[in-house]
Amino acid sequence: MTPNVGLGAQGPVERGWGLWLTSVLAVIIAGLFVGGRVAQRFTKRSGMGMDDYMIIAALLSSVVLSVTECQGQ
């Protein structure tokens, strides 16, 4: 089953593909930054604080949102 992202639709201009790609790239880039932050915390042995856990929770929420966007209808 392929995702319904507006590819090859006849009629009005569909921007589904561009929105999907932007969403996925934003989550990937955010994941890289969060991964770098967590790696820095472990490298300096400063431990993770509540803010780090909240950032990880927000990233997981973004991943879930992107996955549900990609499911199509």
N, CA, C and O atoms as a Tinker XYZ file with bonds, in Angstrom:
   292  protein
     1  N      0.847000   -1.180000    0.000000    73     2
     2  CA     0.000000    0.000000    0.000000    64     1     3
     3  C      0.889000    1.239000    0.000000    63     2     4     5
     4  O      1.730000    1.414000    0.882000    81     3
     5  N      0.698000    2.076000   -0.976000    73     3     6
     6  CA     1.492000    3.296000   -1.063000    64     5     7
     7  C      0.802000    4.430000   -0.330000    63     6     8     9
     8  O     -0.426000    4.499000   -0.295000    81     7
     9  N      1.599000    5.327000    0.260000    73     7    10
    10  CA     0.975000    6.456000    0.973000    64     9    11
    11  C      0.274000    7.392000   -0.002000    63    10    12    13
    12  O      0.743000    7.592000   -1.122000    81    11
    13  N     -0.833000    7.956000    0.418000    73    11    14
    14  CA    -1.593000    8.896000   -0.387000    64    13    15
    15  C     -1.066000   10.301000   -0.105000    63    14    16    17
    16  O     -1.531000   10.972000    0.817000    81    15
    17  N     -0.097000   10.740000   -0.900000    73    15    18
    18  CA     0.513000   12.042000   -0.661000    64    17    19
    19  C      0.308000   12.992000   -1.835000    63    18    20    21
    20  O      1.063000   13.953000   -1.982000    81    19
    21  N     -0.680000   12.749000   -2.659000    73    19    22
    22  CA    -1.004000   13.679000   -3.731000    64    21    23
    23  C     -0.161000   13.517000   -4.976000    63    22    24    25
    24  O     -0.033000   14.459000   -5.757000    81    23
    25  N      0.414000   12.352000   -5.178000    73    23    26
    26  CA     1.230000   12.138000   -6.377000    64    25    27
    27  C      0.350000   11.796000   -7.570000    63    26    28    29
    28  O     -0.540000   10.951000   -7.469000    81    27
    29  N      0.592000   12.440000   -8.678000    73    27    30
    30  CA    -0.089000   12.111000   -9.914000    64    29    31
    31  C     -1.581000   12.395000   -9.930000    63    30    32    33
    32  O     -2.314000   11.787000  -10.710000    81    31
    33  N     -2.036000   13.289000   -9.101000    73    31    34
    34  CA    -3.464000   13.606000   -9.072000    64    33    35
    35  C     -3.820000   14.537000  -10.223000    63    34    36    37
    36  O     -3.080000   15.471000  -10.533000    81    35
    37  N     -4.951000   14.276000  -10.846000    73    35    38
    38  CA    -5.446000   15.145000  -11.900000    64    37    39
    39  C     -6.303000   16.236000  -11.272000    63    38    40    41
    40  O     -6.917000   16.020000  -10.227000    81    39
    41  N     -6.348000   17.384000  -11.889000    73    39    42
    42  CA    -7.188000   18.461000  -11.377000    64    41    43
    43  C     -6.363000   19.524000  -10.677000    63    42    44    45
    44  O     -5.295000   19.899000  -11.161000    81    43
    45  N     -6.851000   20.021000   -9.528000    73    43    46
    46  CA    -6.148000   21.105000   -8.835000    64    45    47
    47  C     -4.758000   20.671000   -8.376000    63    46    48    49
    48  O     -4.485000   19.485000   -8.186000    81    47
    49  N     -3.904000   21.654000   -8.207000    73    47    50
    50  CA    -2.530000   21.388000   -7.782000    64    49    51
    51  C     -2.542000   20.771000   -6.393000    63    50    52    53
    52  O     -3.156000   21.309000   -5.471000    81    51
    53  N     -1.858000   19.637000   -6.247000    73    51    54
    54  CA    -1.746000   18.945000   -4.967000    64    53    55
    55  C     -0.365000   19.224000   -4.378000    63    54    56    57
    56  O      0.646000   19.066000   -5.062000    81    55
    57  N     -0.321000   19.635000   -3.122000    73    55    58
    58  CA     0.956000   19.918000   -2.470000    64    57    59
    59  C      1.275000   18.875000   -1.408000    63    58    60    61
    60  O      2.141000   19.092000   -0.560000    81    59
    61  N      0.583000   17.753000   -1.450000    73    59    62
    62  CA     0.762000   16.707000   -0.457000    64    61    63
    63  C      2.188000   16.187000   -0.381000    63    62    64    65
    64  O      2.725000   15.998000    0.711000    81    63
    65  N      2.804000   15.956000   -1.535000    73    63    66
    66  CA     4.158000   15.422000   -1.572000    64    65    67
    67  C      5.139000   16.379000   -0.906000    63    66    68    69
    68  O      5.979000   15.948000   -0.116000    81    67
    69  N      5.045000   17.658000   -1.209000    73    67    70
    70  CA     5.954000   18.646000   -0.615000    64    69    71
    71  C      5.759000   18.773000    0.885000    63    70    72    73
    72  O      6.731000   18.908000    1.628000    81    71
    73  N      4.507000   18.732000    1.341000    73    71    74
    74  CA     4.240000   18.806000    2.778000    64    73    75
    75  C      4.755000   17.568000    3.496000    63    74    76    77
    76  O      5.315000   17.667000    4.588000    81    75
    77  N      4.566000   16.398000    2.880000    73    75    78
    78  CA     5.054000   15.162000    3.468000    64    77    79
    79  C      6.572000   15.184000    3.581000    63    78    80    81
    80  O      7.125000   14.840000    4.625000    81    79
    81  N      7.240000   15.584000    2.519000    73    79    82
    82  CA     8.702000   15.630000    2.518000    64    81    83
    83  C      9.221000   16.619000    3.552000    63    82    84    85
    84  O     10.190000   16.323000    4.251000    81    83
    85  N      8.599000   17.780000    3.661000    73    83    86
    86  CA     9.006000   18.779000    4.653000    64    85    87
    87  C      8.838000   18.237000    6.061000    63    86    88    89
    88  O      9.708000   18.432000    6.910000    81    87
    89  N      7.740000   17.566000    6.312000    73    87    90
    90  CA     7.483000   17.001000    7.642000    64    89    91
    91  C      8.534000   15.954000    8.005000    63    90    92    93
    92  O      9.077000   15.976000    9.110000    81    91
    93  N      8.818000   15.053000    7.095000    73    91    94
    94  CA     9.789000   13.991000    7.364000    64    93    95
    95  C     11.188000   14.566000    7.554000    63    94    96    97
    96  O     11.901000   14.153000    8.469000    81    95
    97  N     11.589000   15.499000    6.718000    73    95    98
    98  CA    12.920000   16.093000    6.857000    64    97    99
    99  C     13.067000   16.872000    8.162000    63    98   100   101
   100  O     14.126000   16.834000    8.789000    81    99
   101  N     12.027000   17.567000    8.570000    73    99   102
   102  CA    12.082000   18.312000    9.823000    64   101   103
   103  C     12.264000   17.372000   11.009000    63   102   104   105
   104  O     13.026000   17.674000   11.927000    81   103
   105  N     11.574000   16.241000   10.997000    73   103   106
   106  CA    11.713000   15.277000   12.090000    64   105   107
   107  C     13.113000   14.653000   12.084000    63   106   108   109
   108  O     13.694000   14.436000   13.147000    81   107
   109  N     13.650000   14.367000   10.916000    73   107   110
   110  CA    14.993000   13.793000   10.834000    64   109   111
   111  C     16.033000   14.777000   11.352000    63   110   112   113
   112  O     16.916000   14.400000   12.123000    81   111
   113  N     15.934000   16.024000   10.936000    73   111   114
   114  CA    16.890000   17.043000   11.396000    64   113   115
   115  C     16.761000   17.265000   12.895000    63   114   116   117
   116  O     17.767000   17.385000   13.594000    81   115
   117  N     15.526000   17.322000   13.395000    73   115   118
   118  CA    15.320000   17.477000   14.838000    64   117   119
   119  C     15.914000   16.290000   15.590000    63   118   120   121
   120  O     16.525000   16.463000   16.644000    81   119
   121  N     15.736000   15.101000   15.057000    73   119   122
   122  CA    16.313000   13.902000   15.684000    64   121   123
   123  C     17.826000   13.962000   15.760000    63   122   124   125
   124  O     18.420000   13.522000   16.744000    81   123
   125  N     18.448000   14.502000   14.733000    73   123   126
   126  CA    19.910000   14.654000   14.760000    64   125   127
   127  C     20.348000   15.620000   15.850000    63   126   128   129
   128  O     21.324000   15.359000   16.554000    81   127
   129  N     19.646000   16.721000   15.994000    73   127   130
   130  CA    19.988000   17.690000   17.030000    64   129   131
   131  C     19.750000   17.127000   18.427000    63   130   132   133
   132  O     20.567000   17.324000   19.326000    81   131
   133  N     18.642000   16.434000   18.607000    73   131   134
   134  CA    18.355000   15.837000   19.922000    64   133   135
   135  C     19.383000   14.752000   20.231000    63   134   136   137
   136  O     19.864000   14.652000   21.360000    81   135
   137  N     19.716000   13.951000   19.240000    73   135   138
   138  CA    20.746000   12.930000   19.434000    64   137   139
   139  C     22.084000   13.544000   19.815000    63   138   140   141
   140  O     22.785000   13.022000   20.682000    81   139
   141  N     22.442000   14.649000   19.173000    73   139   142
   142  CA    23.682000   15.345000   19.520000    64   141   143
   143  C     23.655000   15.886000   20.934000    63   142   144   145
   144  O     24.663000   15.838000   21.639000    81   143
   145  N     22.522000   16.395000   21.348000    73   143   146
   146  CA    22.389000   16.929000   22.706000    64   145   147
   147  C     22.529000   15.823000   23.742000    63   146   148   149
   148  O     23.226000   15.983000   24.745000    81   147
   149  N     21.857000   14.691000   23.492000    73   147   150
   150  CA    21.938000   13.569000   24.433000    64   149   151
   151  C     23.359000   13.010000   24.473000    63   150   152   153
   152  O     23.868000   12.680000   25.545000    81   151
   153  N     23.997000   12.903000   23.313000    73   151   154
   154  CA    25.378000   12.413000   23.276000    64   153   155
   155  C     26.313000   13.338000   24.051000    63   154   156   157
   156  O     27.216000   12.874000   24.747000    81   155
   157  N     26.097000   14.636000   23.931000    73   155   158
   158  CA    26.918000   15.600000   24.672000    64   157   159
   159  C     26.709000   15.447000   26.174000    63   158   160   161
   160  O     27.661000   15.556000   26.947000    81   159
   161  N     25.472000   15.196000   26.591000    73   159   162
   162  CA    25.181000   15.010000   28.024000    64   161   163
   163  C     25.919000   13.791000   28.569000    63   162   164   165
   164  O     26.442000   13.825000   29.683000    81   163
   165  N     25.960000   12.715000   27.786000    73   163   166
   166  CA    26.652000   11.513000   28.257000    64   165   167
   167  C     28.170000   11.664000   28.175000    63   166   168   169
   168  O     28.893000   11.117000   29.009000    81   167
   169  N     28.661000   12.406000   27.171000    73   167   170
   170  CA    30.099000   12.609000   27.029000    64   169   171
   171  C     30.646000   13.414000   28.195000    63   170   172   173
   172  O     31.697000   13.079000   28.741000    81   171
   173  N     29.947000   14.472000   28.581000    73   171   174
   174  CA    30.399000   15.314000   29.696000    64   173   175
   175  C     29.985000   14.761000   31.055000    63   174   176   177
   176  O     30.351000   15.305000   32.097000    81   175
   177  N     29.215000   13.667000   31.030000    73   175   178
   178  CA    28.727000   13.028000   32.252000    64   177   179
   179  C     27.971000   13.998000   33.158000    63   178   180   181
   180  O     28.041000   13.906000   34.383000    81   179
   181  N     27.256000   14.919000   32.539000    73   179   182
   182  CA    26.489000   15.885000   33.318000    64   181   183
   183  C     25.095000   15.369000   33.658000    63   182   184   185
   184  O     24.370000   15.989000   34.436000    81   183
   185  N     24.729000   14.248000   33.082000    73   183   186
   186  CA    23.417000   13.670000   33.359000    64   185   187
   187  C     22.314000   14.386000   32.593000    63   186   188   189
   188  O     22.481000   15.511000   32.121000    81   187
   189  N     21.204000   13.712000   32.485000    73   187   190
   190  CA    20.078000   14.284000   31.768000    64   189   191
   191  C     19.096000   14.871000   32.763000    63   190   192   193
   192  O     18.781000   14.262000   33.785000    81   191
   193  N     18.622000   16.062000   32.448000    73   191   194
   194  CA    17.646000   16.740000   33.300000    64   193   195
   195  C     16.240000   16.573000   32.751000    63   194   196   197
   196  O     16.023000   15.913000   31.735000    81   195
   197  N     15.305000   17.175000   33.436000    73   195   198
   198  CA    13.904000   17.099000   33.021000    64   197   199
   199  C     13.713000   17.715000   31.636000    63   198   200   201
   200  O     12.888000   17.236000   30.858000    81   199
   201  N     14.468000   18.774000   31.320000    73   199   202
   202  CA    14.341000   19.396000   30.005000    64   201   203
   203  C     14.719000   18.432000   28.886000    63   202   204   205
   204  O     14.105000   18.447000   27.820000    81   203
   205  N     15.724000   17.596000   29.124000    73   203   206
   206  CA    16.121000   16.614000   28.119000    64   205   207
   207  C     15.017000   15.588000   27.881000    63   206   208   209
   208  O     14.751000   15.203000   26.743000    81   207
   209  N     14.378000   15.151000   28.960000    73   207   210
   210  CA    13.284000   14.186000   28.815000    64   209   211
   211  C     12.096000   14.809000   28.086000    63   210   212   213
   212  O     11.419000   14.135000   27.310000    81   211
   213  N     11.844000   16.081000   28.331000    73   211   214
   214  CA    10.744000   16.763000   27.639000    64   213   215
   215  C     11.048000   16.920000   26.150000    63   214   216   217
   216  O     10.154000   16.792000   25.314000    81   215
   217  N     12.303000   17.196000   25.823000    73   215   218
   218  CA    12.702000   17.313000   24.414000    64   217   219
   219  C     12.532000   15.977000   23.711000    63   218   220   221
   220  O     12.046000   15.927000   22.581000    81   219
   221  N     12.927000   14.896000   24.369000    73   219   222
   222  CA    12.773000   13.567000   23.780000    64   221   223
   223  C     11.289000   13.234000   23.600000    63   222   224   225
   224  O     10.905000   12.666000   22.578000    81   223
   225  N     10.458000   13.582000   24.576000    73   223   226
   226  CA     9.017000   13.341000   24.455000    64   225   227
   227  C      8.424000   14.130000   23.287000    63   226   228   229
   228  O      7.574000   13.619000   22.558000    81   227
   229  N      8.874000   15.374000   23.110000    73   227   230
   230  CA     8.388000   16.186000   21.992000    64   229   231
   231  C      8.821000   15.589000   20.656000    63   230   232   233
   232  O      8.053000   15.588000   19.695000    81   231
   233  N     10.051000   15.082000   20.598000    73   231   234
   234  CA    10.528000   14.453000   19.367000    64   233   235
   235  C      9.709000   13.208000   19.050000    63   234   236   237
   236  O      9.344000   12.984000   17.896000    81   235
   237  N      9.417000   12.401000   20.059000    73   235   238
   238  CA     8.605000   11.208000   19.830000    64   237   239
   239  C      7.205000   11.577000   19.359000    63   238   240   241
   240  O      6.636000   10.890000   18.511000    81   239
   241  N      6.648000   12.651000   19.897000    73   239   242
   242  CA     5.341000   13.121000   19.441000    64   241   243
   243  C      5.394000   13.544000   17.979000    63   242   244   245
   244  O      4.462000   13.277000   17.222000    81   243
   245  N      6.472000   14.198000   17.581000    73   243   246
   246  CA     6.634000   14.608000   16.187000    64   245   247
   247  C      6.756000   13.400000   15.265000    63   246   248   249
   248  O      6.225000   13.405000   14.155000    81   247
   249  N      7.450000   12.376000   15.722000    73   247   250
   250  CA     7.586000   11.158000   14.920000    64   249   251
   251  C      6.218000   10.507000   14.733000    63   250   252   253
   252  O      5.872000   10.091000   13.628000    81   251
   253  N      5.446000   10.421000   15.806000    73   251   254
   254  CA     4.101000    9.825000   15.713000    64   253   255
   255  C      3.229000   10.634000   14.761000    63   254   256   257
   256  O      2.498000   10.058000   13.955000    81   255
   257  N      3.294000   11.948000   14.842000    73   255   258
   258  CA     2.513000   12.792000   13.944000    64   257   259
   259  C      2.915000   12.568000   12.490000    63   258   260   261
   260  O      2.051000   12.461000   11.620000    81   259
   261  N      4.202000   12.498000   12.221000    73   259   262
   262  CA     4.665000   12.278000   10.836000    64   261   263
   263  C      4.241000   10.917000   10.331000    63   262   264   265
   264  O      3.878000   10.780000    9.163000    81   263
   265  N      4.278000    9.906000   11.186000    73   263   266
   266  CA     3.857000    8.566000   10.764000    64   265   267
   267  C      2.371000    8.554000   10.422000    63   266   268   269
   268  O      1.964000    7.942000    9.434000    81   267
   269  N      1.565000    9.224000   11.230000    73   267   270
   270  CA     0.133000    9.253000   10.942000    64   269   271
   271  C     -0.173000   10.066000    9.695000    63   270   272   273
   272  O     -1.132000    9.765000    8.986000    81   271
   273  N      0.626000   11.094000    9.414000    73   271   274
   274  CA     0.451000   11.855000    8.168000    64   273   275
   275  C      0.768000   10.982000    6.965000    63   274   276   277
   276  O      0.139000   11.123000    5.916000    81   275
   277  N      1.720000   10.095000    7.099000    73   275   278
   278  CA     2.156000    9.262000    5.977000    64   277   279
   279  C      1.223000    8.080000    5.709000    63   278   280   281
   280  O      1.337000    7.436000    4.666000    81   279
   281  N      0.313000    7.785000    6.621000    73   279   282
   282  CA    -0.572000    6.645000    6.457000    64   281   283
   283  C     -1.575000    6.833000    5.334000    63   282   284   285
   284  O     -1.985000    5.856000    4.706000    81   283
   285  N     -1.975000    8.055000    5.071000    73   283   286
   286  CA    -2.958000    8.302000    4.005000    64   285   287
   287  C     -4.358000    7.913000    4.456000    63   286   288   289
   288  O     -4.580000    7.541000    5.608000    81   287
   289  N     -5.288000    8.008000    3.528000    73   287   290
   290  CA    -6.682000    7.669000    3.855000    64   289   291
   291  C     -7.213000    6.646000    2.907000    63   290   292
   292  O     -8.368000    6.237000    3.023000    81   291
